[in-house]
Amino acid sequence: MIWTGFFIGLFGSFHCIGMCGPIAMALPGSDQSRMRVIINRIIYNFGRVITYSLLGALMGVIGRQISLAGFQQVLSIIIGFFILVYVLIPSRFGNRIIQLSGIHQIIIKIQHTIGILFKLNNQMSMVTIGILNGFLPCGLVYAGLAGSLVTGSVSGGFTYMILFGLGTMPLMLLTSLIPHFAGFKLRRRINRFIPYAAGVLGLLFILRGLSLGIPFISPVLPHTGTTLQQVNSHPMHP
C-alpha cells in the first residue's frame, strides 16, 4: 500500500504541470550555466519533497491515534468516500470553499514570498521556494496525504509522502528544464484522465477499509483497538 504514494505522484504529476508548472517554468537561471540550472531545479523539487514528507509525518501521527482507537478501517472508508465526492463536485465549489475559509489570503502571502525569493536567485532561495510551493492547495497532494493518514504511523506517513514527492519529480524537473515538452493538448488529455484515476483511488481506500481478504487490494487489517470482549476477559480486581 505504501508504494501507491509513488505511483499517485508519478501518474498525477501531469496535474502538477497545470498547478505548479508556472512556478517551475519561471524559476530564475537564464544567466547561469546549464549544470547550475539543473542543480537548482533539483534543489527546488527536493524542497517540495521536504514539505510533503513533514505533512505526511503529521498525518501519520493523527492516523496512529485513530489506528490505536480501532477506527483505521472506518477511516479508510471515509477517506475513500471523500475522494469520490471531491471528484464529483464541480471545481468552482472547491474554489469557493477556499475563498470563504480564509485560505485564499494565506495563498496570496505564500505567492508574494515566492516572488521575493525569485529575485535572490541562489540555492537557499530555490529550496525555500520548493518548501513554500508544497503548502499551496493541490488536490493531488490531498490524495497523497489521505494515503499517508491511512498508514497509521509516523514513519509510514513520512515515507508515503517522500515516495509521493519523488514520484512527481521526473515530470516536474523536465517541465522546469524543457517548458514546452508537454504541450497544452497533451496536458488537457491527461487532466481528463485524472478524475477517473482519483475515483479508482477512492474505491481502493473503501475496499481496503472493508477488509475483504483480497491480497494487496483489500487485506484483512489487524484490529488494534480494545474491544468489549477483551475488557470483560480481564476484569479489574479491587
Backbone bond lengths (Angstrom), bond angles and torsions (degrees), N, CA, C in turn:
res aa  C-N    CA-C-N  psi(-1)  N-CA   C-N-CA  omega(-1)  CA-C   N-CA-C  phi
1 M - - - 1.474 - - 1.524 111.37 -
2 I 1.331 117.20 -34.96 1.457 119.98 -173.50 1.529 111.77 -67.64
3 W 1.350 116.69 -27.51 1.458 119.96 179.89 1.518 112.40 -73.94
4 T 1.331 117.80 -11.61 1.458 118.95 176.41 1.526 110.83 -63.49
5 G 1.339 117.08 -24.96 1.458 120.43 176.95 1.522 111.75 -58.04
6 F 1.337 116.43 -43.35 1.468 120.87 179.75 1.523 110.92 -64.38
7 F 1.322 116.67 -43.63 1.460 119.89 -175.99 1.525 111.87 -73.08
8 I 1.346 116.99 -31.79 1.464 119.68 174.14 1.526 109.52 -62.64
9 G 1.336 116.22 -44.92 1.456 120.24 178.11 1.514 112.58 -65.46
10 L 1.335 116.70 -41.53 1.467 121.22 -176.43 1.525 111.70 -66.68
11 F 1.336 116.75 -52.08 1.460 119.78 -175.62 1.526 112.34 -81.05
12 G 1.331 116.51 -20.20 1.461 119.11 178.97 1.513 113.75 -91.74
13 S 1.356 117.15 -2.23 1.459 120.02 -174.24 1.526 113.11 -69.92
14 F 1.346 118.09 -15.55 1.461 118.53 172.91 1.523 109.90 -65.42
15 H 1.339 115.50 -30.39 1.461 119.74 174.08 1.527 109.82 -65.89
16 C 1.332 116.41 -35.57 1.468 121.07 179.73 1.520 111.49 -62.57
17 I 1.347 116.59 -33.02 1.461 119.77 -179.27 1.518 110.11 -60.16
18 G 1.331 116.42 -40.31 1.447 119.85 -179.93 1.517 112.99 -72.70
19 M 1.359 117.32 -34.51 1.462 121.28 -175.84 1.531 112.50 -87.73
20 C 1.334 116.19 -53.57 1.466 121.58 -175.36 1.529 112.64 -103.66
21 G 1.346 115.91 -8.04 1.454 120.00 -178.33 1.514 114.52 -55.72
22 P 1.363 118.69 -44.11 1.461 118.83 179.18 1.525 113.73 -56.17
23 I 1.345 117.18 -37.69 1.464 119.77 177.84 1.516 110.30 -67.64
24 A 1.344 116.25 -45.02 1.462 120.74 -179.06 1.526 111.63 -62.05
25 M 1.345 116.97 -41.14 1.459 120.66 -178.11 1.523 112.13 -73.96
26 A 1.357 117.05 -23.05 1.459 120.56 -177.66 1.526 112.91 -92.64
27 L 1.332 117.98 -0.54 1.467 119.78 -179.73 1.522 110.30 -55.90
28 P 1.340 117.87 136.82 1.467 120.50 -178.09 1.524 111.70 -68.89
29 G 1.325 115.69 160.94 1.465 119.91 177.24 1.514 113.80 149.56
30 S 1.327 117.66 9.23 1.463 120.16 -178.20 1.527 112.31 -64.35
31 D 1.344 117.07 -23.66 1.464 121.16 -178.80 1.530 112.18 -97.54
32 Q 1.347 117.89 11.62 1.462 122.10 -177.17 1.520 110.77 -109.79
33 S 1.345 115.53 164.33 1.463 120.61 176.61 1.521 109.67 -68.32
34 R 1.341 115.90 159.43 1.459 120.27 -178.69 1.519 111.91 -59.94
35 M 1.333 116.85 -41.00 1.464 120.74 179.73 1.517 111.10 -64.51
36 R 1.343 117.15 -41.11 1.466 120.81 179.54 1.531 110.29 -64.20
37 V 1.328 116.63 -39.21 1.462 120.74 178.52 1.526 110.35 -62.67
38 I 1.322 117.13 -45.02 1.470 121.21 -179.77 1.524 110.83 -61.91
39 I 1.344 116.35 -45.13 1.469 120.78 -179.74 1.528 110.60 -61.24
40 N 1.332 116.86 -43.84 1.462 120.47 -179.28 1.528 111.74 -64.73
41 R 1.339 116.48 -36.51 1.463 119.63 177.79 1.521 111.41 -67.93
42 I 1.318 116.53 -38.05 1.464 119.79 177.07 1.529 110.13 -65.48
43 I 1.337 116.38 -41.81 1.465 120.97 178.85 1.531 110.25 -62.07
44 Y 1.322 116.77 -42.17 1.469 121.40 178.12 1.527 110.46 -58.64
45 N 1.321 116.61 -46.26 1.462 120.45 -178.60 1.521 111.96 -66.97
46 F 1.330 117.79 -34.95 1.461 119.46 176.13 1.524 110.82 -68.86
47 G 1.318 117.19 -27.23 1.461 120.17 173.87 1.520 110.79 -61.65
48 R 1.334 116.65 -41.13 1.469 120.13 176.47 1.526 110.96 -63.23
49 V 1.331 115.69 -41.25 1.471 120.02 -179.18 1.528 110.45 -63.77
50 I 1.337 117.04 -36.11 1.472 120.45 177.76 1.528 110.13 -58.93
51 T 1.331 116.23 -48.28 1.467 119.86 179.59 1.521 111.42 -62.48
52 Y 1.329 116.63 -45.95 1.466 120.48 -179.49 1.524 111.29 -59.47
53 S 1.346 116.51 -42.72 1.465 119.79 -177.04 1.531 111.57 -67.25
54 L 1.335 116.92 -39.13 1.465 119.92 178.79 1.530 111.09 -67.63
55 L 1.332 116.40 -41.12 1.469 119.75 175.97 1.526 110.44 -64.20
56 G 1.341 116.11 -37.06 1.461 120.26 177.74 1.515 111.65 -64.30
57 A 1.346 117.16 -40.03 1.461 120.89 177.56 1.531 110.72 -63.09
58 L 1.344 115.75 -40.55 1.470 120.28 177.79 1.524 110.92 -62.48
59 M 1.326 116.19 -43.99 1.462 120.19 176.81 1.526 110.79 -63.78
60 G 1.329 115.83 -34.22 1.459 119.98 177.95 1.520 112.06 -64.43
61 V 1.342 116.45 -37.93 1.474 120.83 177.19 1.529 109.73 -61.35
62 I 1.333 115.72 -46.80 1.464 119.97 179.45 1.525 110.60 -64.79
63 G 1.329 115.79 -43.94 1.455 120.03 179.89 1.514 112.57 -63.58
64 R 1.335 116.74 -33.96 1.461 121.19 178.29 1.515 110.88 -63.48
65 Q 1.321 116.85 -44.17 1.458 120.26 179.60 1.529 111.25 -65.20
66 I 1.329 116.24 -38.87 1.461 120.42 177.90 1.524 110.31 -66.21
67 S 1.347 115.91 -39.66 1.463 120.60 179.77 1.524 111.20 -64.86
68 L 1.335 116.66 -42.51 1.462 120.84 179.28 1.530 110.94 -64.22
69 A 1.328 116.10 -29.91 1.462 120.04 178.50 1.527 111.92 -78.57
70 G 1.339 116.18 -6.89 1.452 120.28 177.27 1.514 115.13 86.32
71 F 1.343 117.01 20.25 1.469 120.37 -176.94 1.521 113.08 -111.81
72 Q 1.332 117.88 19.48 1.462 120.58 -176.19 1.528 111.52 -61.28
73 Q 1.332 117.03 -41.87 1.461 120.30 -179.44 1.524 111.06 -65.79
74 V 1.326 115.80 -43.93 1.469 120.26 178.90 1.528 109.85 -61.96
75 L 1.346 116.56 -41.15 1.465 121.56 179.64 1.521 110.91 -60.08
76 S 1.329 116.21 -43.73 1.460 120.62 -179.46 1.522 110.84 -61.31
77 I 1.327 116.96 -41.64 1.473 121.14 179.38 1.524 110.51 -66.30
78 I 1.329 116.72 -42.90 1.471 120.58 -179.65 1.523 110.86 -63.04
79 I 1.335 116.89 -44.13 1.459 120.29 179.50 1.522 110.70 -62.68
80 G 1.319 116.34 -43.49 1.456 119.89 177.48 1.516 111.72 -59.34
81 F 1.325 116.17 -40.32 1.459 121.13 178.92 1.531 111.11 -63.03
82 F 1.322 116.70 -45.53 1.462 120.24 -178.40 1.522 112.25 -68.29
83 I 1.335 117.51 -32.50 1.469 120.22 174.54 1.526 109.70 -62.75
84 L 1.321 116.81 -43.13 1.465 120.57 178.20 1.527 110.88 -63.51
85 V 1.328 116.99 -40.05 1.467 120.66 178.09 1.523 110.11 -64.61
86 Y 1.335 116.31 -42.21 1.472 121.02 179.67 1.524 110.86 -60.45
87 V 1.335 115.66 -38.11 1.469 120.19 179.62 1.525 110.74 -67.85
88 L 1.314 117.01 -36.35 1.455 121.30 -171.45 1.529 113.82 -84.42
89 I 1.348 117.82 -30.11 1.463 118.60 -177.37 1.528 110.22 -76.89
90 P 1.325 117.75 144.24 1.467 120.79 177.92 1.522 111.59 -61.01
91 S 1.332 117.04 145.71 1.466 121.30 -176.12 1.524 112.20 -63.23
92 R 1.351 117.26 -27.21 1.468 119.09 -177.83 1.523 111.43 -64.33
93 F 1.344 116.96 -29.39 1.465 119.86 178.35 1.530 110.53 -70.73
94 G 1.347 115.69 -38.33 1.459 119.58 177.08 1.516 111.41 -63.60
95 N 1.330 116.68 -41.42 1.467 120.79 178.03 1.526 110.83 -64.78
96 R 1.325 116.17 -36.38 1.460 120.33 179.06 1.525 111.06 -66.10
97 I 1.326 116.66 -39.92 1.465 121.22 178.89 1.531 110.24 -62.88
98 I 1.347 116.58 -41.26 1.467 121.08 178.89 1.525 110.62 -60.95
99 Q 1.335 117.08 -41.87 1.455 120.56 -179.62 1.529 111.89 -67.08
100 L 1.319 116.42 -42.18 1.465 120.21 -177.81 1.526 112.05 -70.99
101 S 1.335 118.19 -29.57 1.464 121.52 -176.29 1.528 112.96 -79.26
102 G 1.332 117.78 -9.79 1.459 120.15 -178.59 1.510 113.47 88.23
103 I 1.332 116.99 -4.52 1.470 120.36 178.98 1.521 110.49 -64.58
104 H 1.332 116.02 -28.33 1.467 120.60 -178.83 1.528 111.07 -57.63
105 Q 1.337 117.22 -38.45 1.466 120.75 179.92 1.528 111.28 -66.86
106 I 1.337 115.70 -37.39 1.468 119.80 177.37 1.519 110.25 -65.34
107 I 1.342 116.09 -40.20 1.460 120.66 179.01 1.525 110.54 -60.50
108 I 1.326 116.70 -42.95 1.468 120.91 179.83 1.528 110.71 -61.32
109 K 1.343 116.89 -41.56 1.463 120.44 179.50 1.527 111.40 -65.49
110 I 1.325 116.43 -40.60 1.465 119.97 178.16 1.526 110.20 -63.36
111 Q 1.331 116.52 -45.13 1.457 120.54 179.86 1.529 111.42 -63.35
112 H 1.328 116.86 -37.29 1.467 120.92 177.78 1.532 110.61 -64.71
113 T 1.335 116.21 -43.23 1.462 120.34 178.81 1.526 111.26 -64.26
114 I 1.326 116.31 -39.60 1.462 120.36 177.49 1.526 110.30 -61.58
115 G 1.328 116.99 -40.23 1.459 121.06 178.04 1.518 112.22 -60.72
116 I 1.332 117.10 -38.79 1.470 121.29 177.53 1.525 110.61 -66.67
117 L 1.338 116.74 -41.79 1.463 121.56 -179.02 1.530 112.01 -66.31
118 F 1.331 116.85 -28.50 1.463 120.32 177.50 1.530 110.92 -57.38
119 K 1.326 116.15 -35.97 1.457 120.78 -176.05 1.530 112.42 -72.24
120 L 1.339 117.39 -23.42 1.462 120.93 -179.15 1.527 111.52 -72.58
121 N 1.319 116.20 -40.81 1.462 122.22 172.62 1.535 112.67 54.68
122 N 1.344 116.21 52.89 1.458 120.03 173.74 1.526 108.58 -136.85
123 Q 1.332 116.41 176.24 1.465 119.56 -173.66 1.524 112.06 -67.14
124 M 1.325 117.69 -35.10 1.460 119.75 178.43 1.528 110.76 -65.92
125 S 1.327 116.60 -38.96 1.463 118.95 178.45 1.522 110.57 -68.24
126 M 1.350 117.78 -33.25 1.462 120.88 179.80 1.534 111.05 -64.48
127 V 1.335 116.47 -45.80 1.467 118.89 -178.99 1.533 110.09 -68.68
128 T 1.341 117.23 -34.63 1.465 120.49 179.03 1.521 111.09 -68.34
129 I 1.341 116.70 -39.24 1.467 120.25 175.58 1.528 109.98 -59.97
130 G 1.325 116.03 -43.00 1.459 120.20 178.24 1.518 112.33 -62.61
131 I 1.336 116.48 -42.62 1.470 120.94 179.04 1.524 110.56 -61.67
132 L 1.336 117.17 -46.03 1.466 121.15 179.68 1.527 111.11 -67.15
133 N 1.326 116.16 -38.54 1.461 121.06 178.32 1.534 110.92 -57.43
134 G 1.336 116.01 -34.39 1.462 120.47 -179.08 1.516 113.79 -65.88
135 F 1.342 117.00 -17.74 1.466 120.73 -179.78 1.526 112.68 -91.69
136 L 1.338 117.87 -8.70 1.460 119.88 179.71 1.523 110.14 -69.41
137 P 1.329 118.35 142.92 1.470 121.51 -177.90 1.520 111.86 -58.19
138 C 1.323 116.67 136.18 1.463 121.91 -179.44 1.525 108.49 -158.85
139 G 1.321 116.37 122.24 1.455 120.31 179.75 1.507 112.93 -60.41
140 L 1.337 117.00 -33.91 1.459 120.98 179.30 1.526 110.86 -65.84
141 V 1.337 116.32 -41.59 1.472 120.33 177.61 1.518 110.39 -64.33
142 Y 1.332 117.13 -38.78 1.463 120.37 178.58 1.528 110.91 -61.06
143 A 1.338 115.84 -39.13 1.465 119.66 177.61 1.527 110.24 -63.89
144 G 1.343 116.12 -41.38 1.456 119.77 177.50 1.519 112.25 -63.62
145 L 1.327 116.84 -42.22 1.465 121.02 179.51 1.526 111.12 -65.78
146 A 1.327 116.09 -33.76 1.470 119.05 176.14 1.520 109.82 -62.16
147 G 1.330 116.38 -41.57 1.462 120.06 177.69 1.512 112.17 -64.79
148 S 1.356 117.28 -39.51 1.462 120.37 179.47 1.523 111.30 -67.45
149 L 1.327 116.92 -31.33 1.459 121.06 177.71 1.520 111.07 -65.42
150 V 1.331 116.22 -39.55 1.461 121.44 -176.67 1.535 111.58 -73.15
151 T 1.338 118.28 -18.28 1.473 119.10 178.69 1.526 111.44 -61.33
152 G 1.328 116.69 -29.28 1.459 120.22 174.88 1.508 115.43 75.95
153 S 1.342 117.82 17.94 1.472 120.11 177.34 1.517 109.44 -153.51
154 V 1.341 115.73 155.54 1.461 121.20 179.55 1.522 110.46 -64.13
155 S 1.325 116.54 -47.92 1.462 120.51 -179.71 1.520 111.25 -65.13
156 G 1.334 116.70 -37.13 1.454 120.48 178.57 1.513 111.91 -65.34
157 G 1.337 116.71 -46.58 1.460 120.95 178.77 1.514 111.81 -64.60
158 F 1.340 116.47 -40.63 1.469 122.66 178.64 1.526 110.07 -61.49
159 T 1.335 116.34 -49.44 1.464 121.25 -178.53 1.517 111.47 -66.70
160 Y 1.325 116.53 -39.69 1.466 121.35 -178.90 1.524 110.55 -58.02
161 M 1.333 116.98 -44.92 1.450 119.98 -177.02 1.525 112.61 -79.06
162 I 1.334 117.92 -25.00 1.463 119.07 171.00 1.525 109.31 -63.77
163 L 1.323 115.99 -45.91 1.465 120.36 178.41 1.527 110.69 -63.26
164 F 1.321 116.45 -38.53 1.457 120.21 176.47 1.524 110.61 -59.78
165 G 1.330 116.73 -49.35 1.456 120.87 -179.40 1.517 112.54 -62.38
166 L 1.339 116.69 -41.64 1.460 120.51 178.17 1.531 110.58 -63.95
167 G 1.340 116.65 -32.95 1.453 120.37 177.98 1.521 112.47 -65.00
168 T 1.340 116.59 -33.52 1.468 119.95 -179.88 1.530 112.65 -79.96
169 M 1.331 117.57 -16.46 1.462 120.70 -171.02 1.525 115.19 -65.24
170 P 1.344 120.72 -45.78 1.469 119.04 -175.69 1.521 113.48 -54.86
171 L 1.328 116.85 -49.82 1.455 120.34 -177.09 1.525 111.59 -71.05
172 M 1.332 117.01 -39.33 1.463 119.96 179.15 1.526 111.19 -67.38
173 L 1.321 116.99 -36.03 1.468 120.38 177.78 1.522 110.41 -66.08
174 L 1.329 116.59 -43.50 1.457 120.54 177.54 1.525 111.27 -63.41
175 T 1.330 116.30 -37.53 1.463 120.73 179.48 1.521 111.08 -62.87
176 S 1.340 116.47 -40.97 1.464 120.08 -178.35 1.525 112.39 -73.70
177 L 1.349 117.02 -24.56 1.470 120.81 -178.93 1.527 112.22 -94.98
178 I 1.347 115.95 -35.00 1.466 121.07 -179.35 1.532 107.31 -129.62
179 P 1.326 118.24 82.48 1.463 121.84 -171.42 1.524 114.86 -56.30
180 H 1.324 119.01 -26.59 1.460 120.66 -172.90 1.528 112.88 -105.58
181 F 1.354 116.84 13.67 1.468 117.72 -177.60 1.523 111.94 -70.87
182 A 1.332 117.61 -26.25 1.474 121.94 176.65 1.517 108.24 -116.25
183 G 1.310 116.27 102.17 1.448 121.16 -176.32 1.516 113.01 -70.99
184 F 1.332 115.25 170.12 1.467 121.11 -177.28 1.527 111.44 -61.82
185 K 1.324 117.61 -41.57 1.462 121.00 -177.83 1.524 111.38 -63.57
186 L 1.343 116.26 -41.78 1.466 119.98 178.98 1.517 110.73 -65.05
187 R 1.333 116.81 -44.13 1.469 120.46 179.63 1.521 110.72 -62.66
188 R 1.318 116.61 -38.20 1.468 119.82 179.99 1.526 110.92 -65.79
189 R 1.327 117.21 -39.62 1.461 120.75 178.53 1.522 110.96 -65.77
190 I 1.326 116.27 -42.93 1.466 120.48 179.48 1.523 109.94 -64.44
191 N 1.344 116.63 -42.31 1.465 120.37 -178.65 1.524 112.03 -63.79
192 R 1.331 117.20 -27.81 1.448 119.94 175.47 1.526 111.44 -69.04
193 F 1.325 115.77 -28.91 1.466 120.88 -178.84 1.526 111.85 -80.23
194 I 1.341 117.43 -28.43 1.466 122.41 -173.25 1.532 113.09 -57.52
195 P 1.354 120.47 -44.10 1.475 118.84 178.48 1.523 113.08 -58.16
196 Y 1.338 117.06 -36.19 1.464 119.56 178.13 1.526 110.72 -66.74
197 A 1.358 115.56 -40.89 1.463 119.46 178.18 1.523 110.63 -64.20
198 A 1.345 116.81 -39.52 1.467 120.57 177.86 1.526 110.37 -65.49
199 G 1.334 116.51 -37.29 1.460 120.07 177.58 1.518 111.53 -62.91
200 V 1.336 116.59 -41.10 1.472 121.00 176.93 1.522 109.90 -62.78
201 L 1.343 115.92 -40.74 1.470 120.09 178.68 1.525 110.49 -61.89
202 G 1.337 116.36 -43.36 1.462 119.89 178.31 1.519 111.88 -60.70
203 L 1.319 116.72 -42.01 1.467 120.80 178.29 1.531 111.16 -64.65
204 L 1.338 116.59 -36.81 1.467 120.20 178.70 1.529 110.82 -64.13
205 F 1.346 116.46 -40.20 1.462 120.02 177.43 1.530 110.35 -62.65
206 I 1.324 116.13 -41.94 1.467 120.27 179.79 1.525 110.64 -64.40
207 L 1.330 116.65 -45.98 1.469 121.07 179.19 1.528 110.47 -62.22
208 R 1.332 116.37 -39.43 1.469 119.63 179.09 1.523 110.54 -62.34
209 G 1.328 116.47 -40.38 1.460 120.26 179.35 1.508 113.29 -68.30
210 L 1.326 117.01 -27.62 1.464 120.61 -179.39 1.521 112.67 -75.49
211 S 1.350 117.61 -16.98 1.480 122.31 178.23 1.524 111.93 49.33
212 L 1.321 116.18 61.76 1.458 121.29 -176.66 1.521 113.40 -84.39
213 G 1.321 116.46 -3.44 1.466 119.72 179.90 1.520 113.56 82.67
214 I 1.328 117.50 17.78 1.466 122.01 177.32 1.526 108.36 -88.18
215 P 1.331 119.16 117.86 1.472 120.95 -177.31 1.529 112.44 -54.66
216 F 1.331 116.34 134.86 1.459 126.00 176.30 1.534 113.65 70.38
217 I 1.308 118.37 -28.43 1.463 121.49 -177.48 1.526 111.53 -98.27
218 S 1.313 117.24 -49.74 1.464 121.59 -178.80 1.529 109.94 -140.21
219 P 1.361 116.99 65.16 1.464 119.28 -179.22 1.526 111.05 -70.31
220 V 1.310 115.75 160.05 1.465 120.59 176.84 1.516 107.92 -75.15
221 L 1.331 116.94 115.74 1.455 121.43 -177.40 1.521 109.97 -85.09
222 P 1.348 116.69 140.00 1.463 119.11 176.55 1.509 111.10 -69.57
223 H 1.306 115.89 140.48 1.465 120.85 179.28 1.520 108.33 -92.53
224 T 1.353 115.68 119.07 1.465 119.88 -175.40 1.522 113.24 -101.96
225 G 1.324 117.05 -7.20 1.455 119.10 -179.12 1.520 111.81 -79.67
226 T 1.297 116.44 166.65 1.452 121.90 178.40 1.518 109.11 -90.45
227 T 1.319 116.91 121.17 1.462 121.06 -177.98 1.516 110.30 -90.70
228 L 1.328 115.25 165.72 1.456 121.07 178.91 1.519 110.29 -64.48
229 Q 1.343 117.00 -35.28 1.457 120.62 179.95 1.526 110.97 -64.51
230 Q 1.365 115.85 -38.94 1.463 119.69 179.56 1.528 110.60 -66.37
231 V 1.332 116.61 -37.75 1.464 119.92 179.53 1.516 110.44 -65.43
232 N 1.347 117.91 -42.52 1.450 121.60 -178.87 1.523 113.01 -69.24
233 S 1.334 116.15 -27.81 1.471 119.23 -178.83 1.526 112.51 -78.63
234 H 1.366 116.15 -13.42 1.457 120.48 178.84 1.526 108.95 -128.14
235 P 1.307 117.97 70.76 1.476 119.80 -177.56 1.527 110.84 -67.09
236 M 1.308 115.10 148.75 1.458 120.93 178.98 1.526 109.08 -80.75
237 H 1.324 115.06 135.86 1.473 120.27 178.68 1.518 109.27 -102.20
238 P 1.295 117.10 139.89 1.471 120.36 179.65 1.523 110.29 -66.72
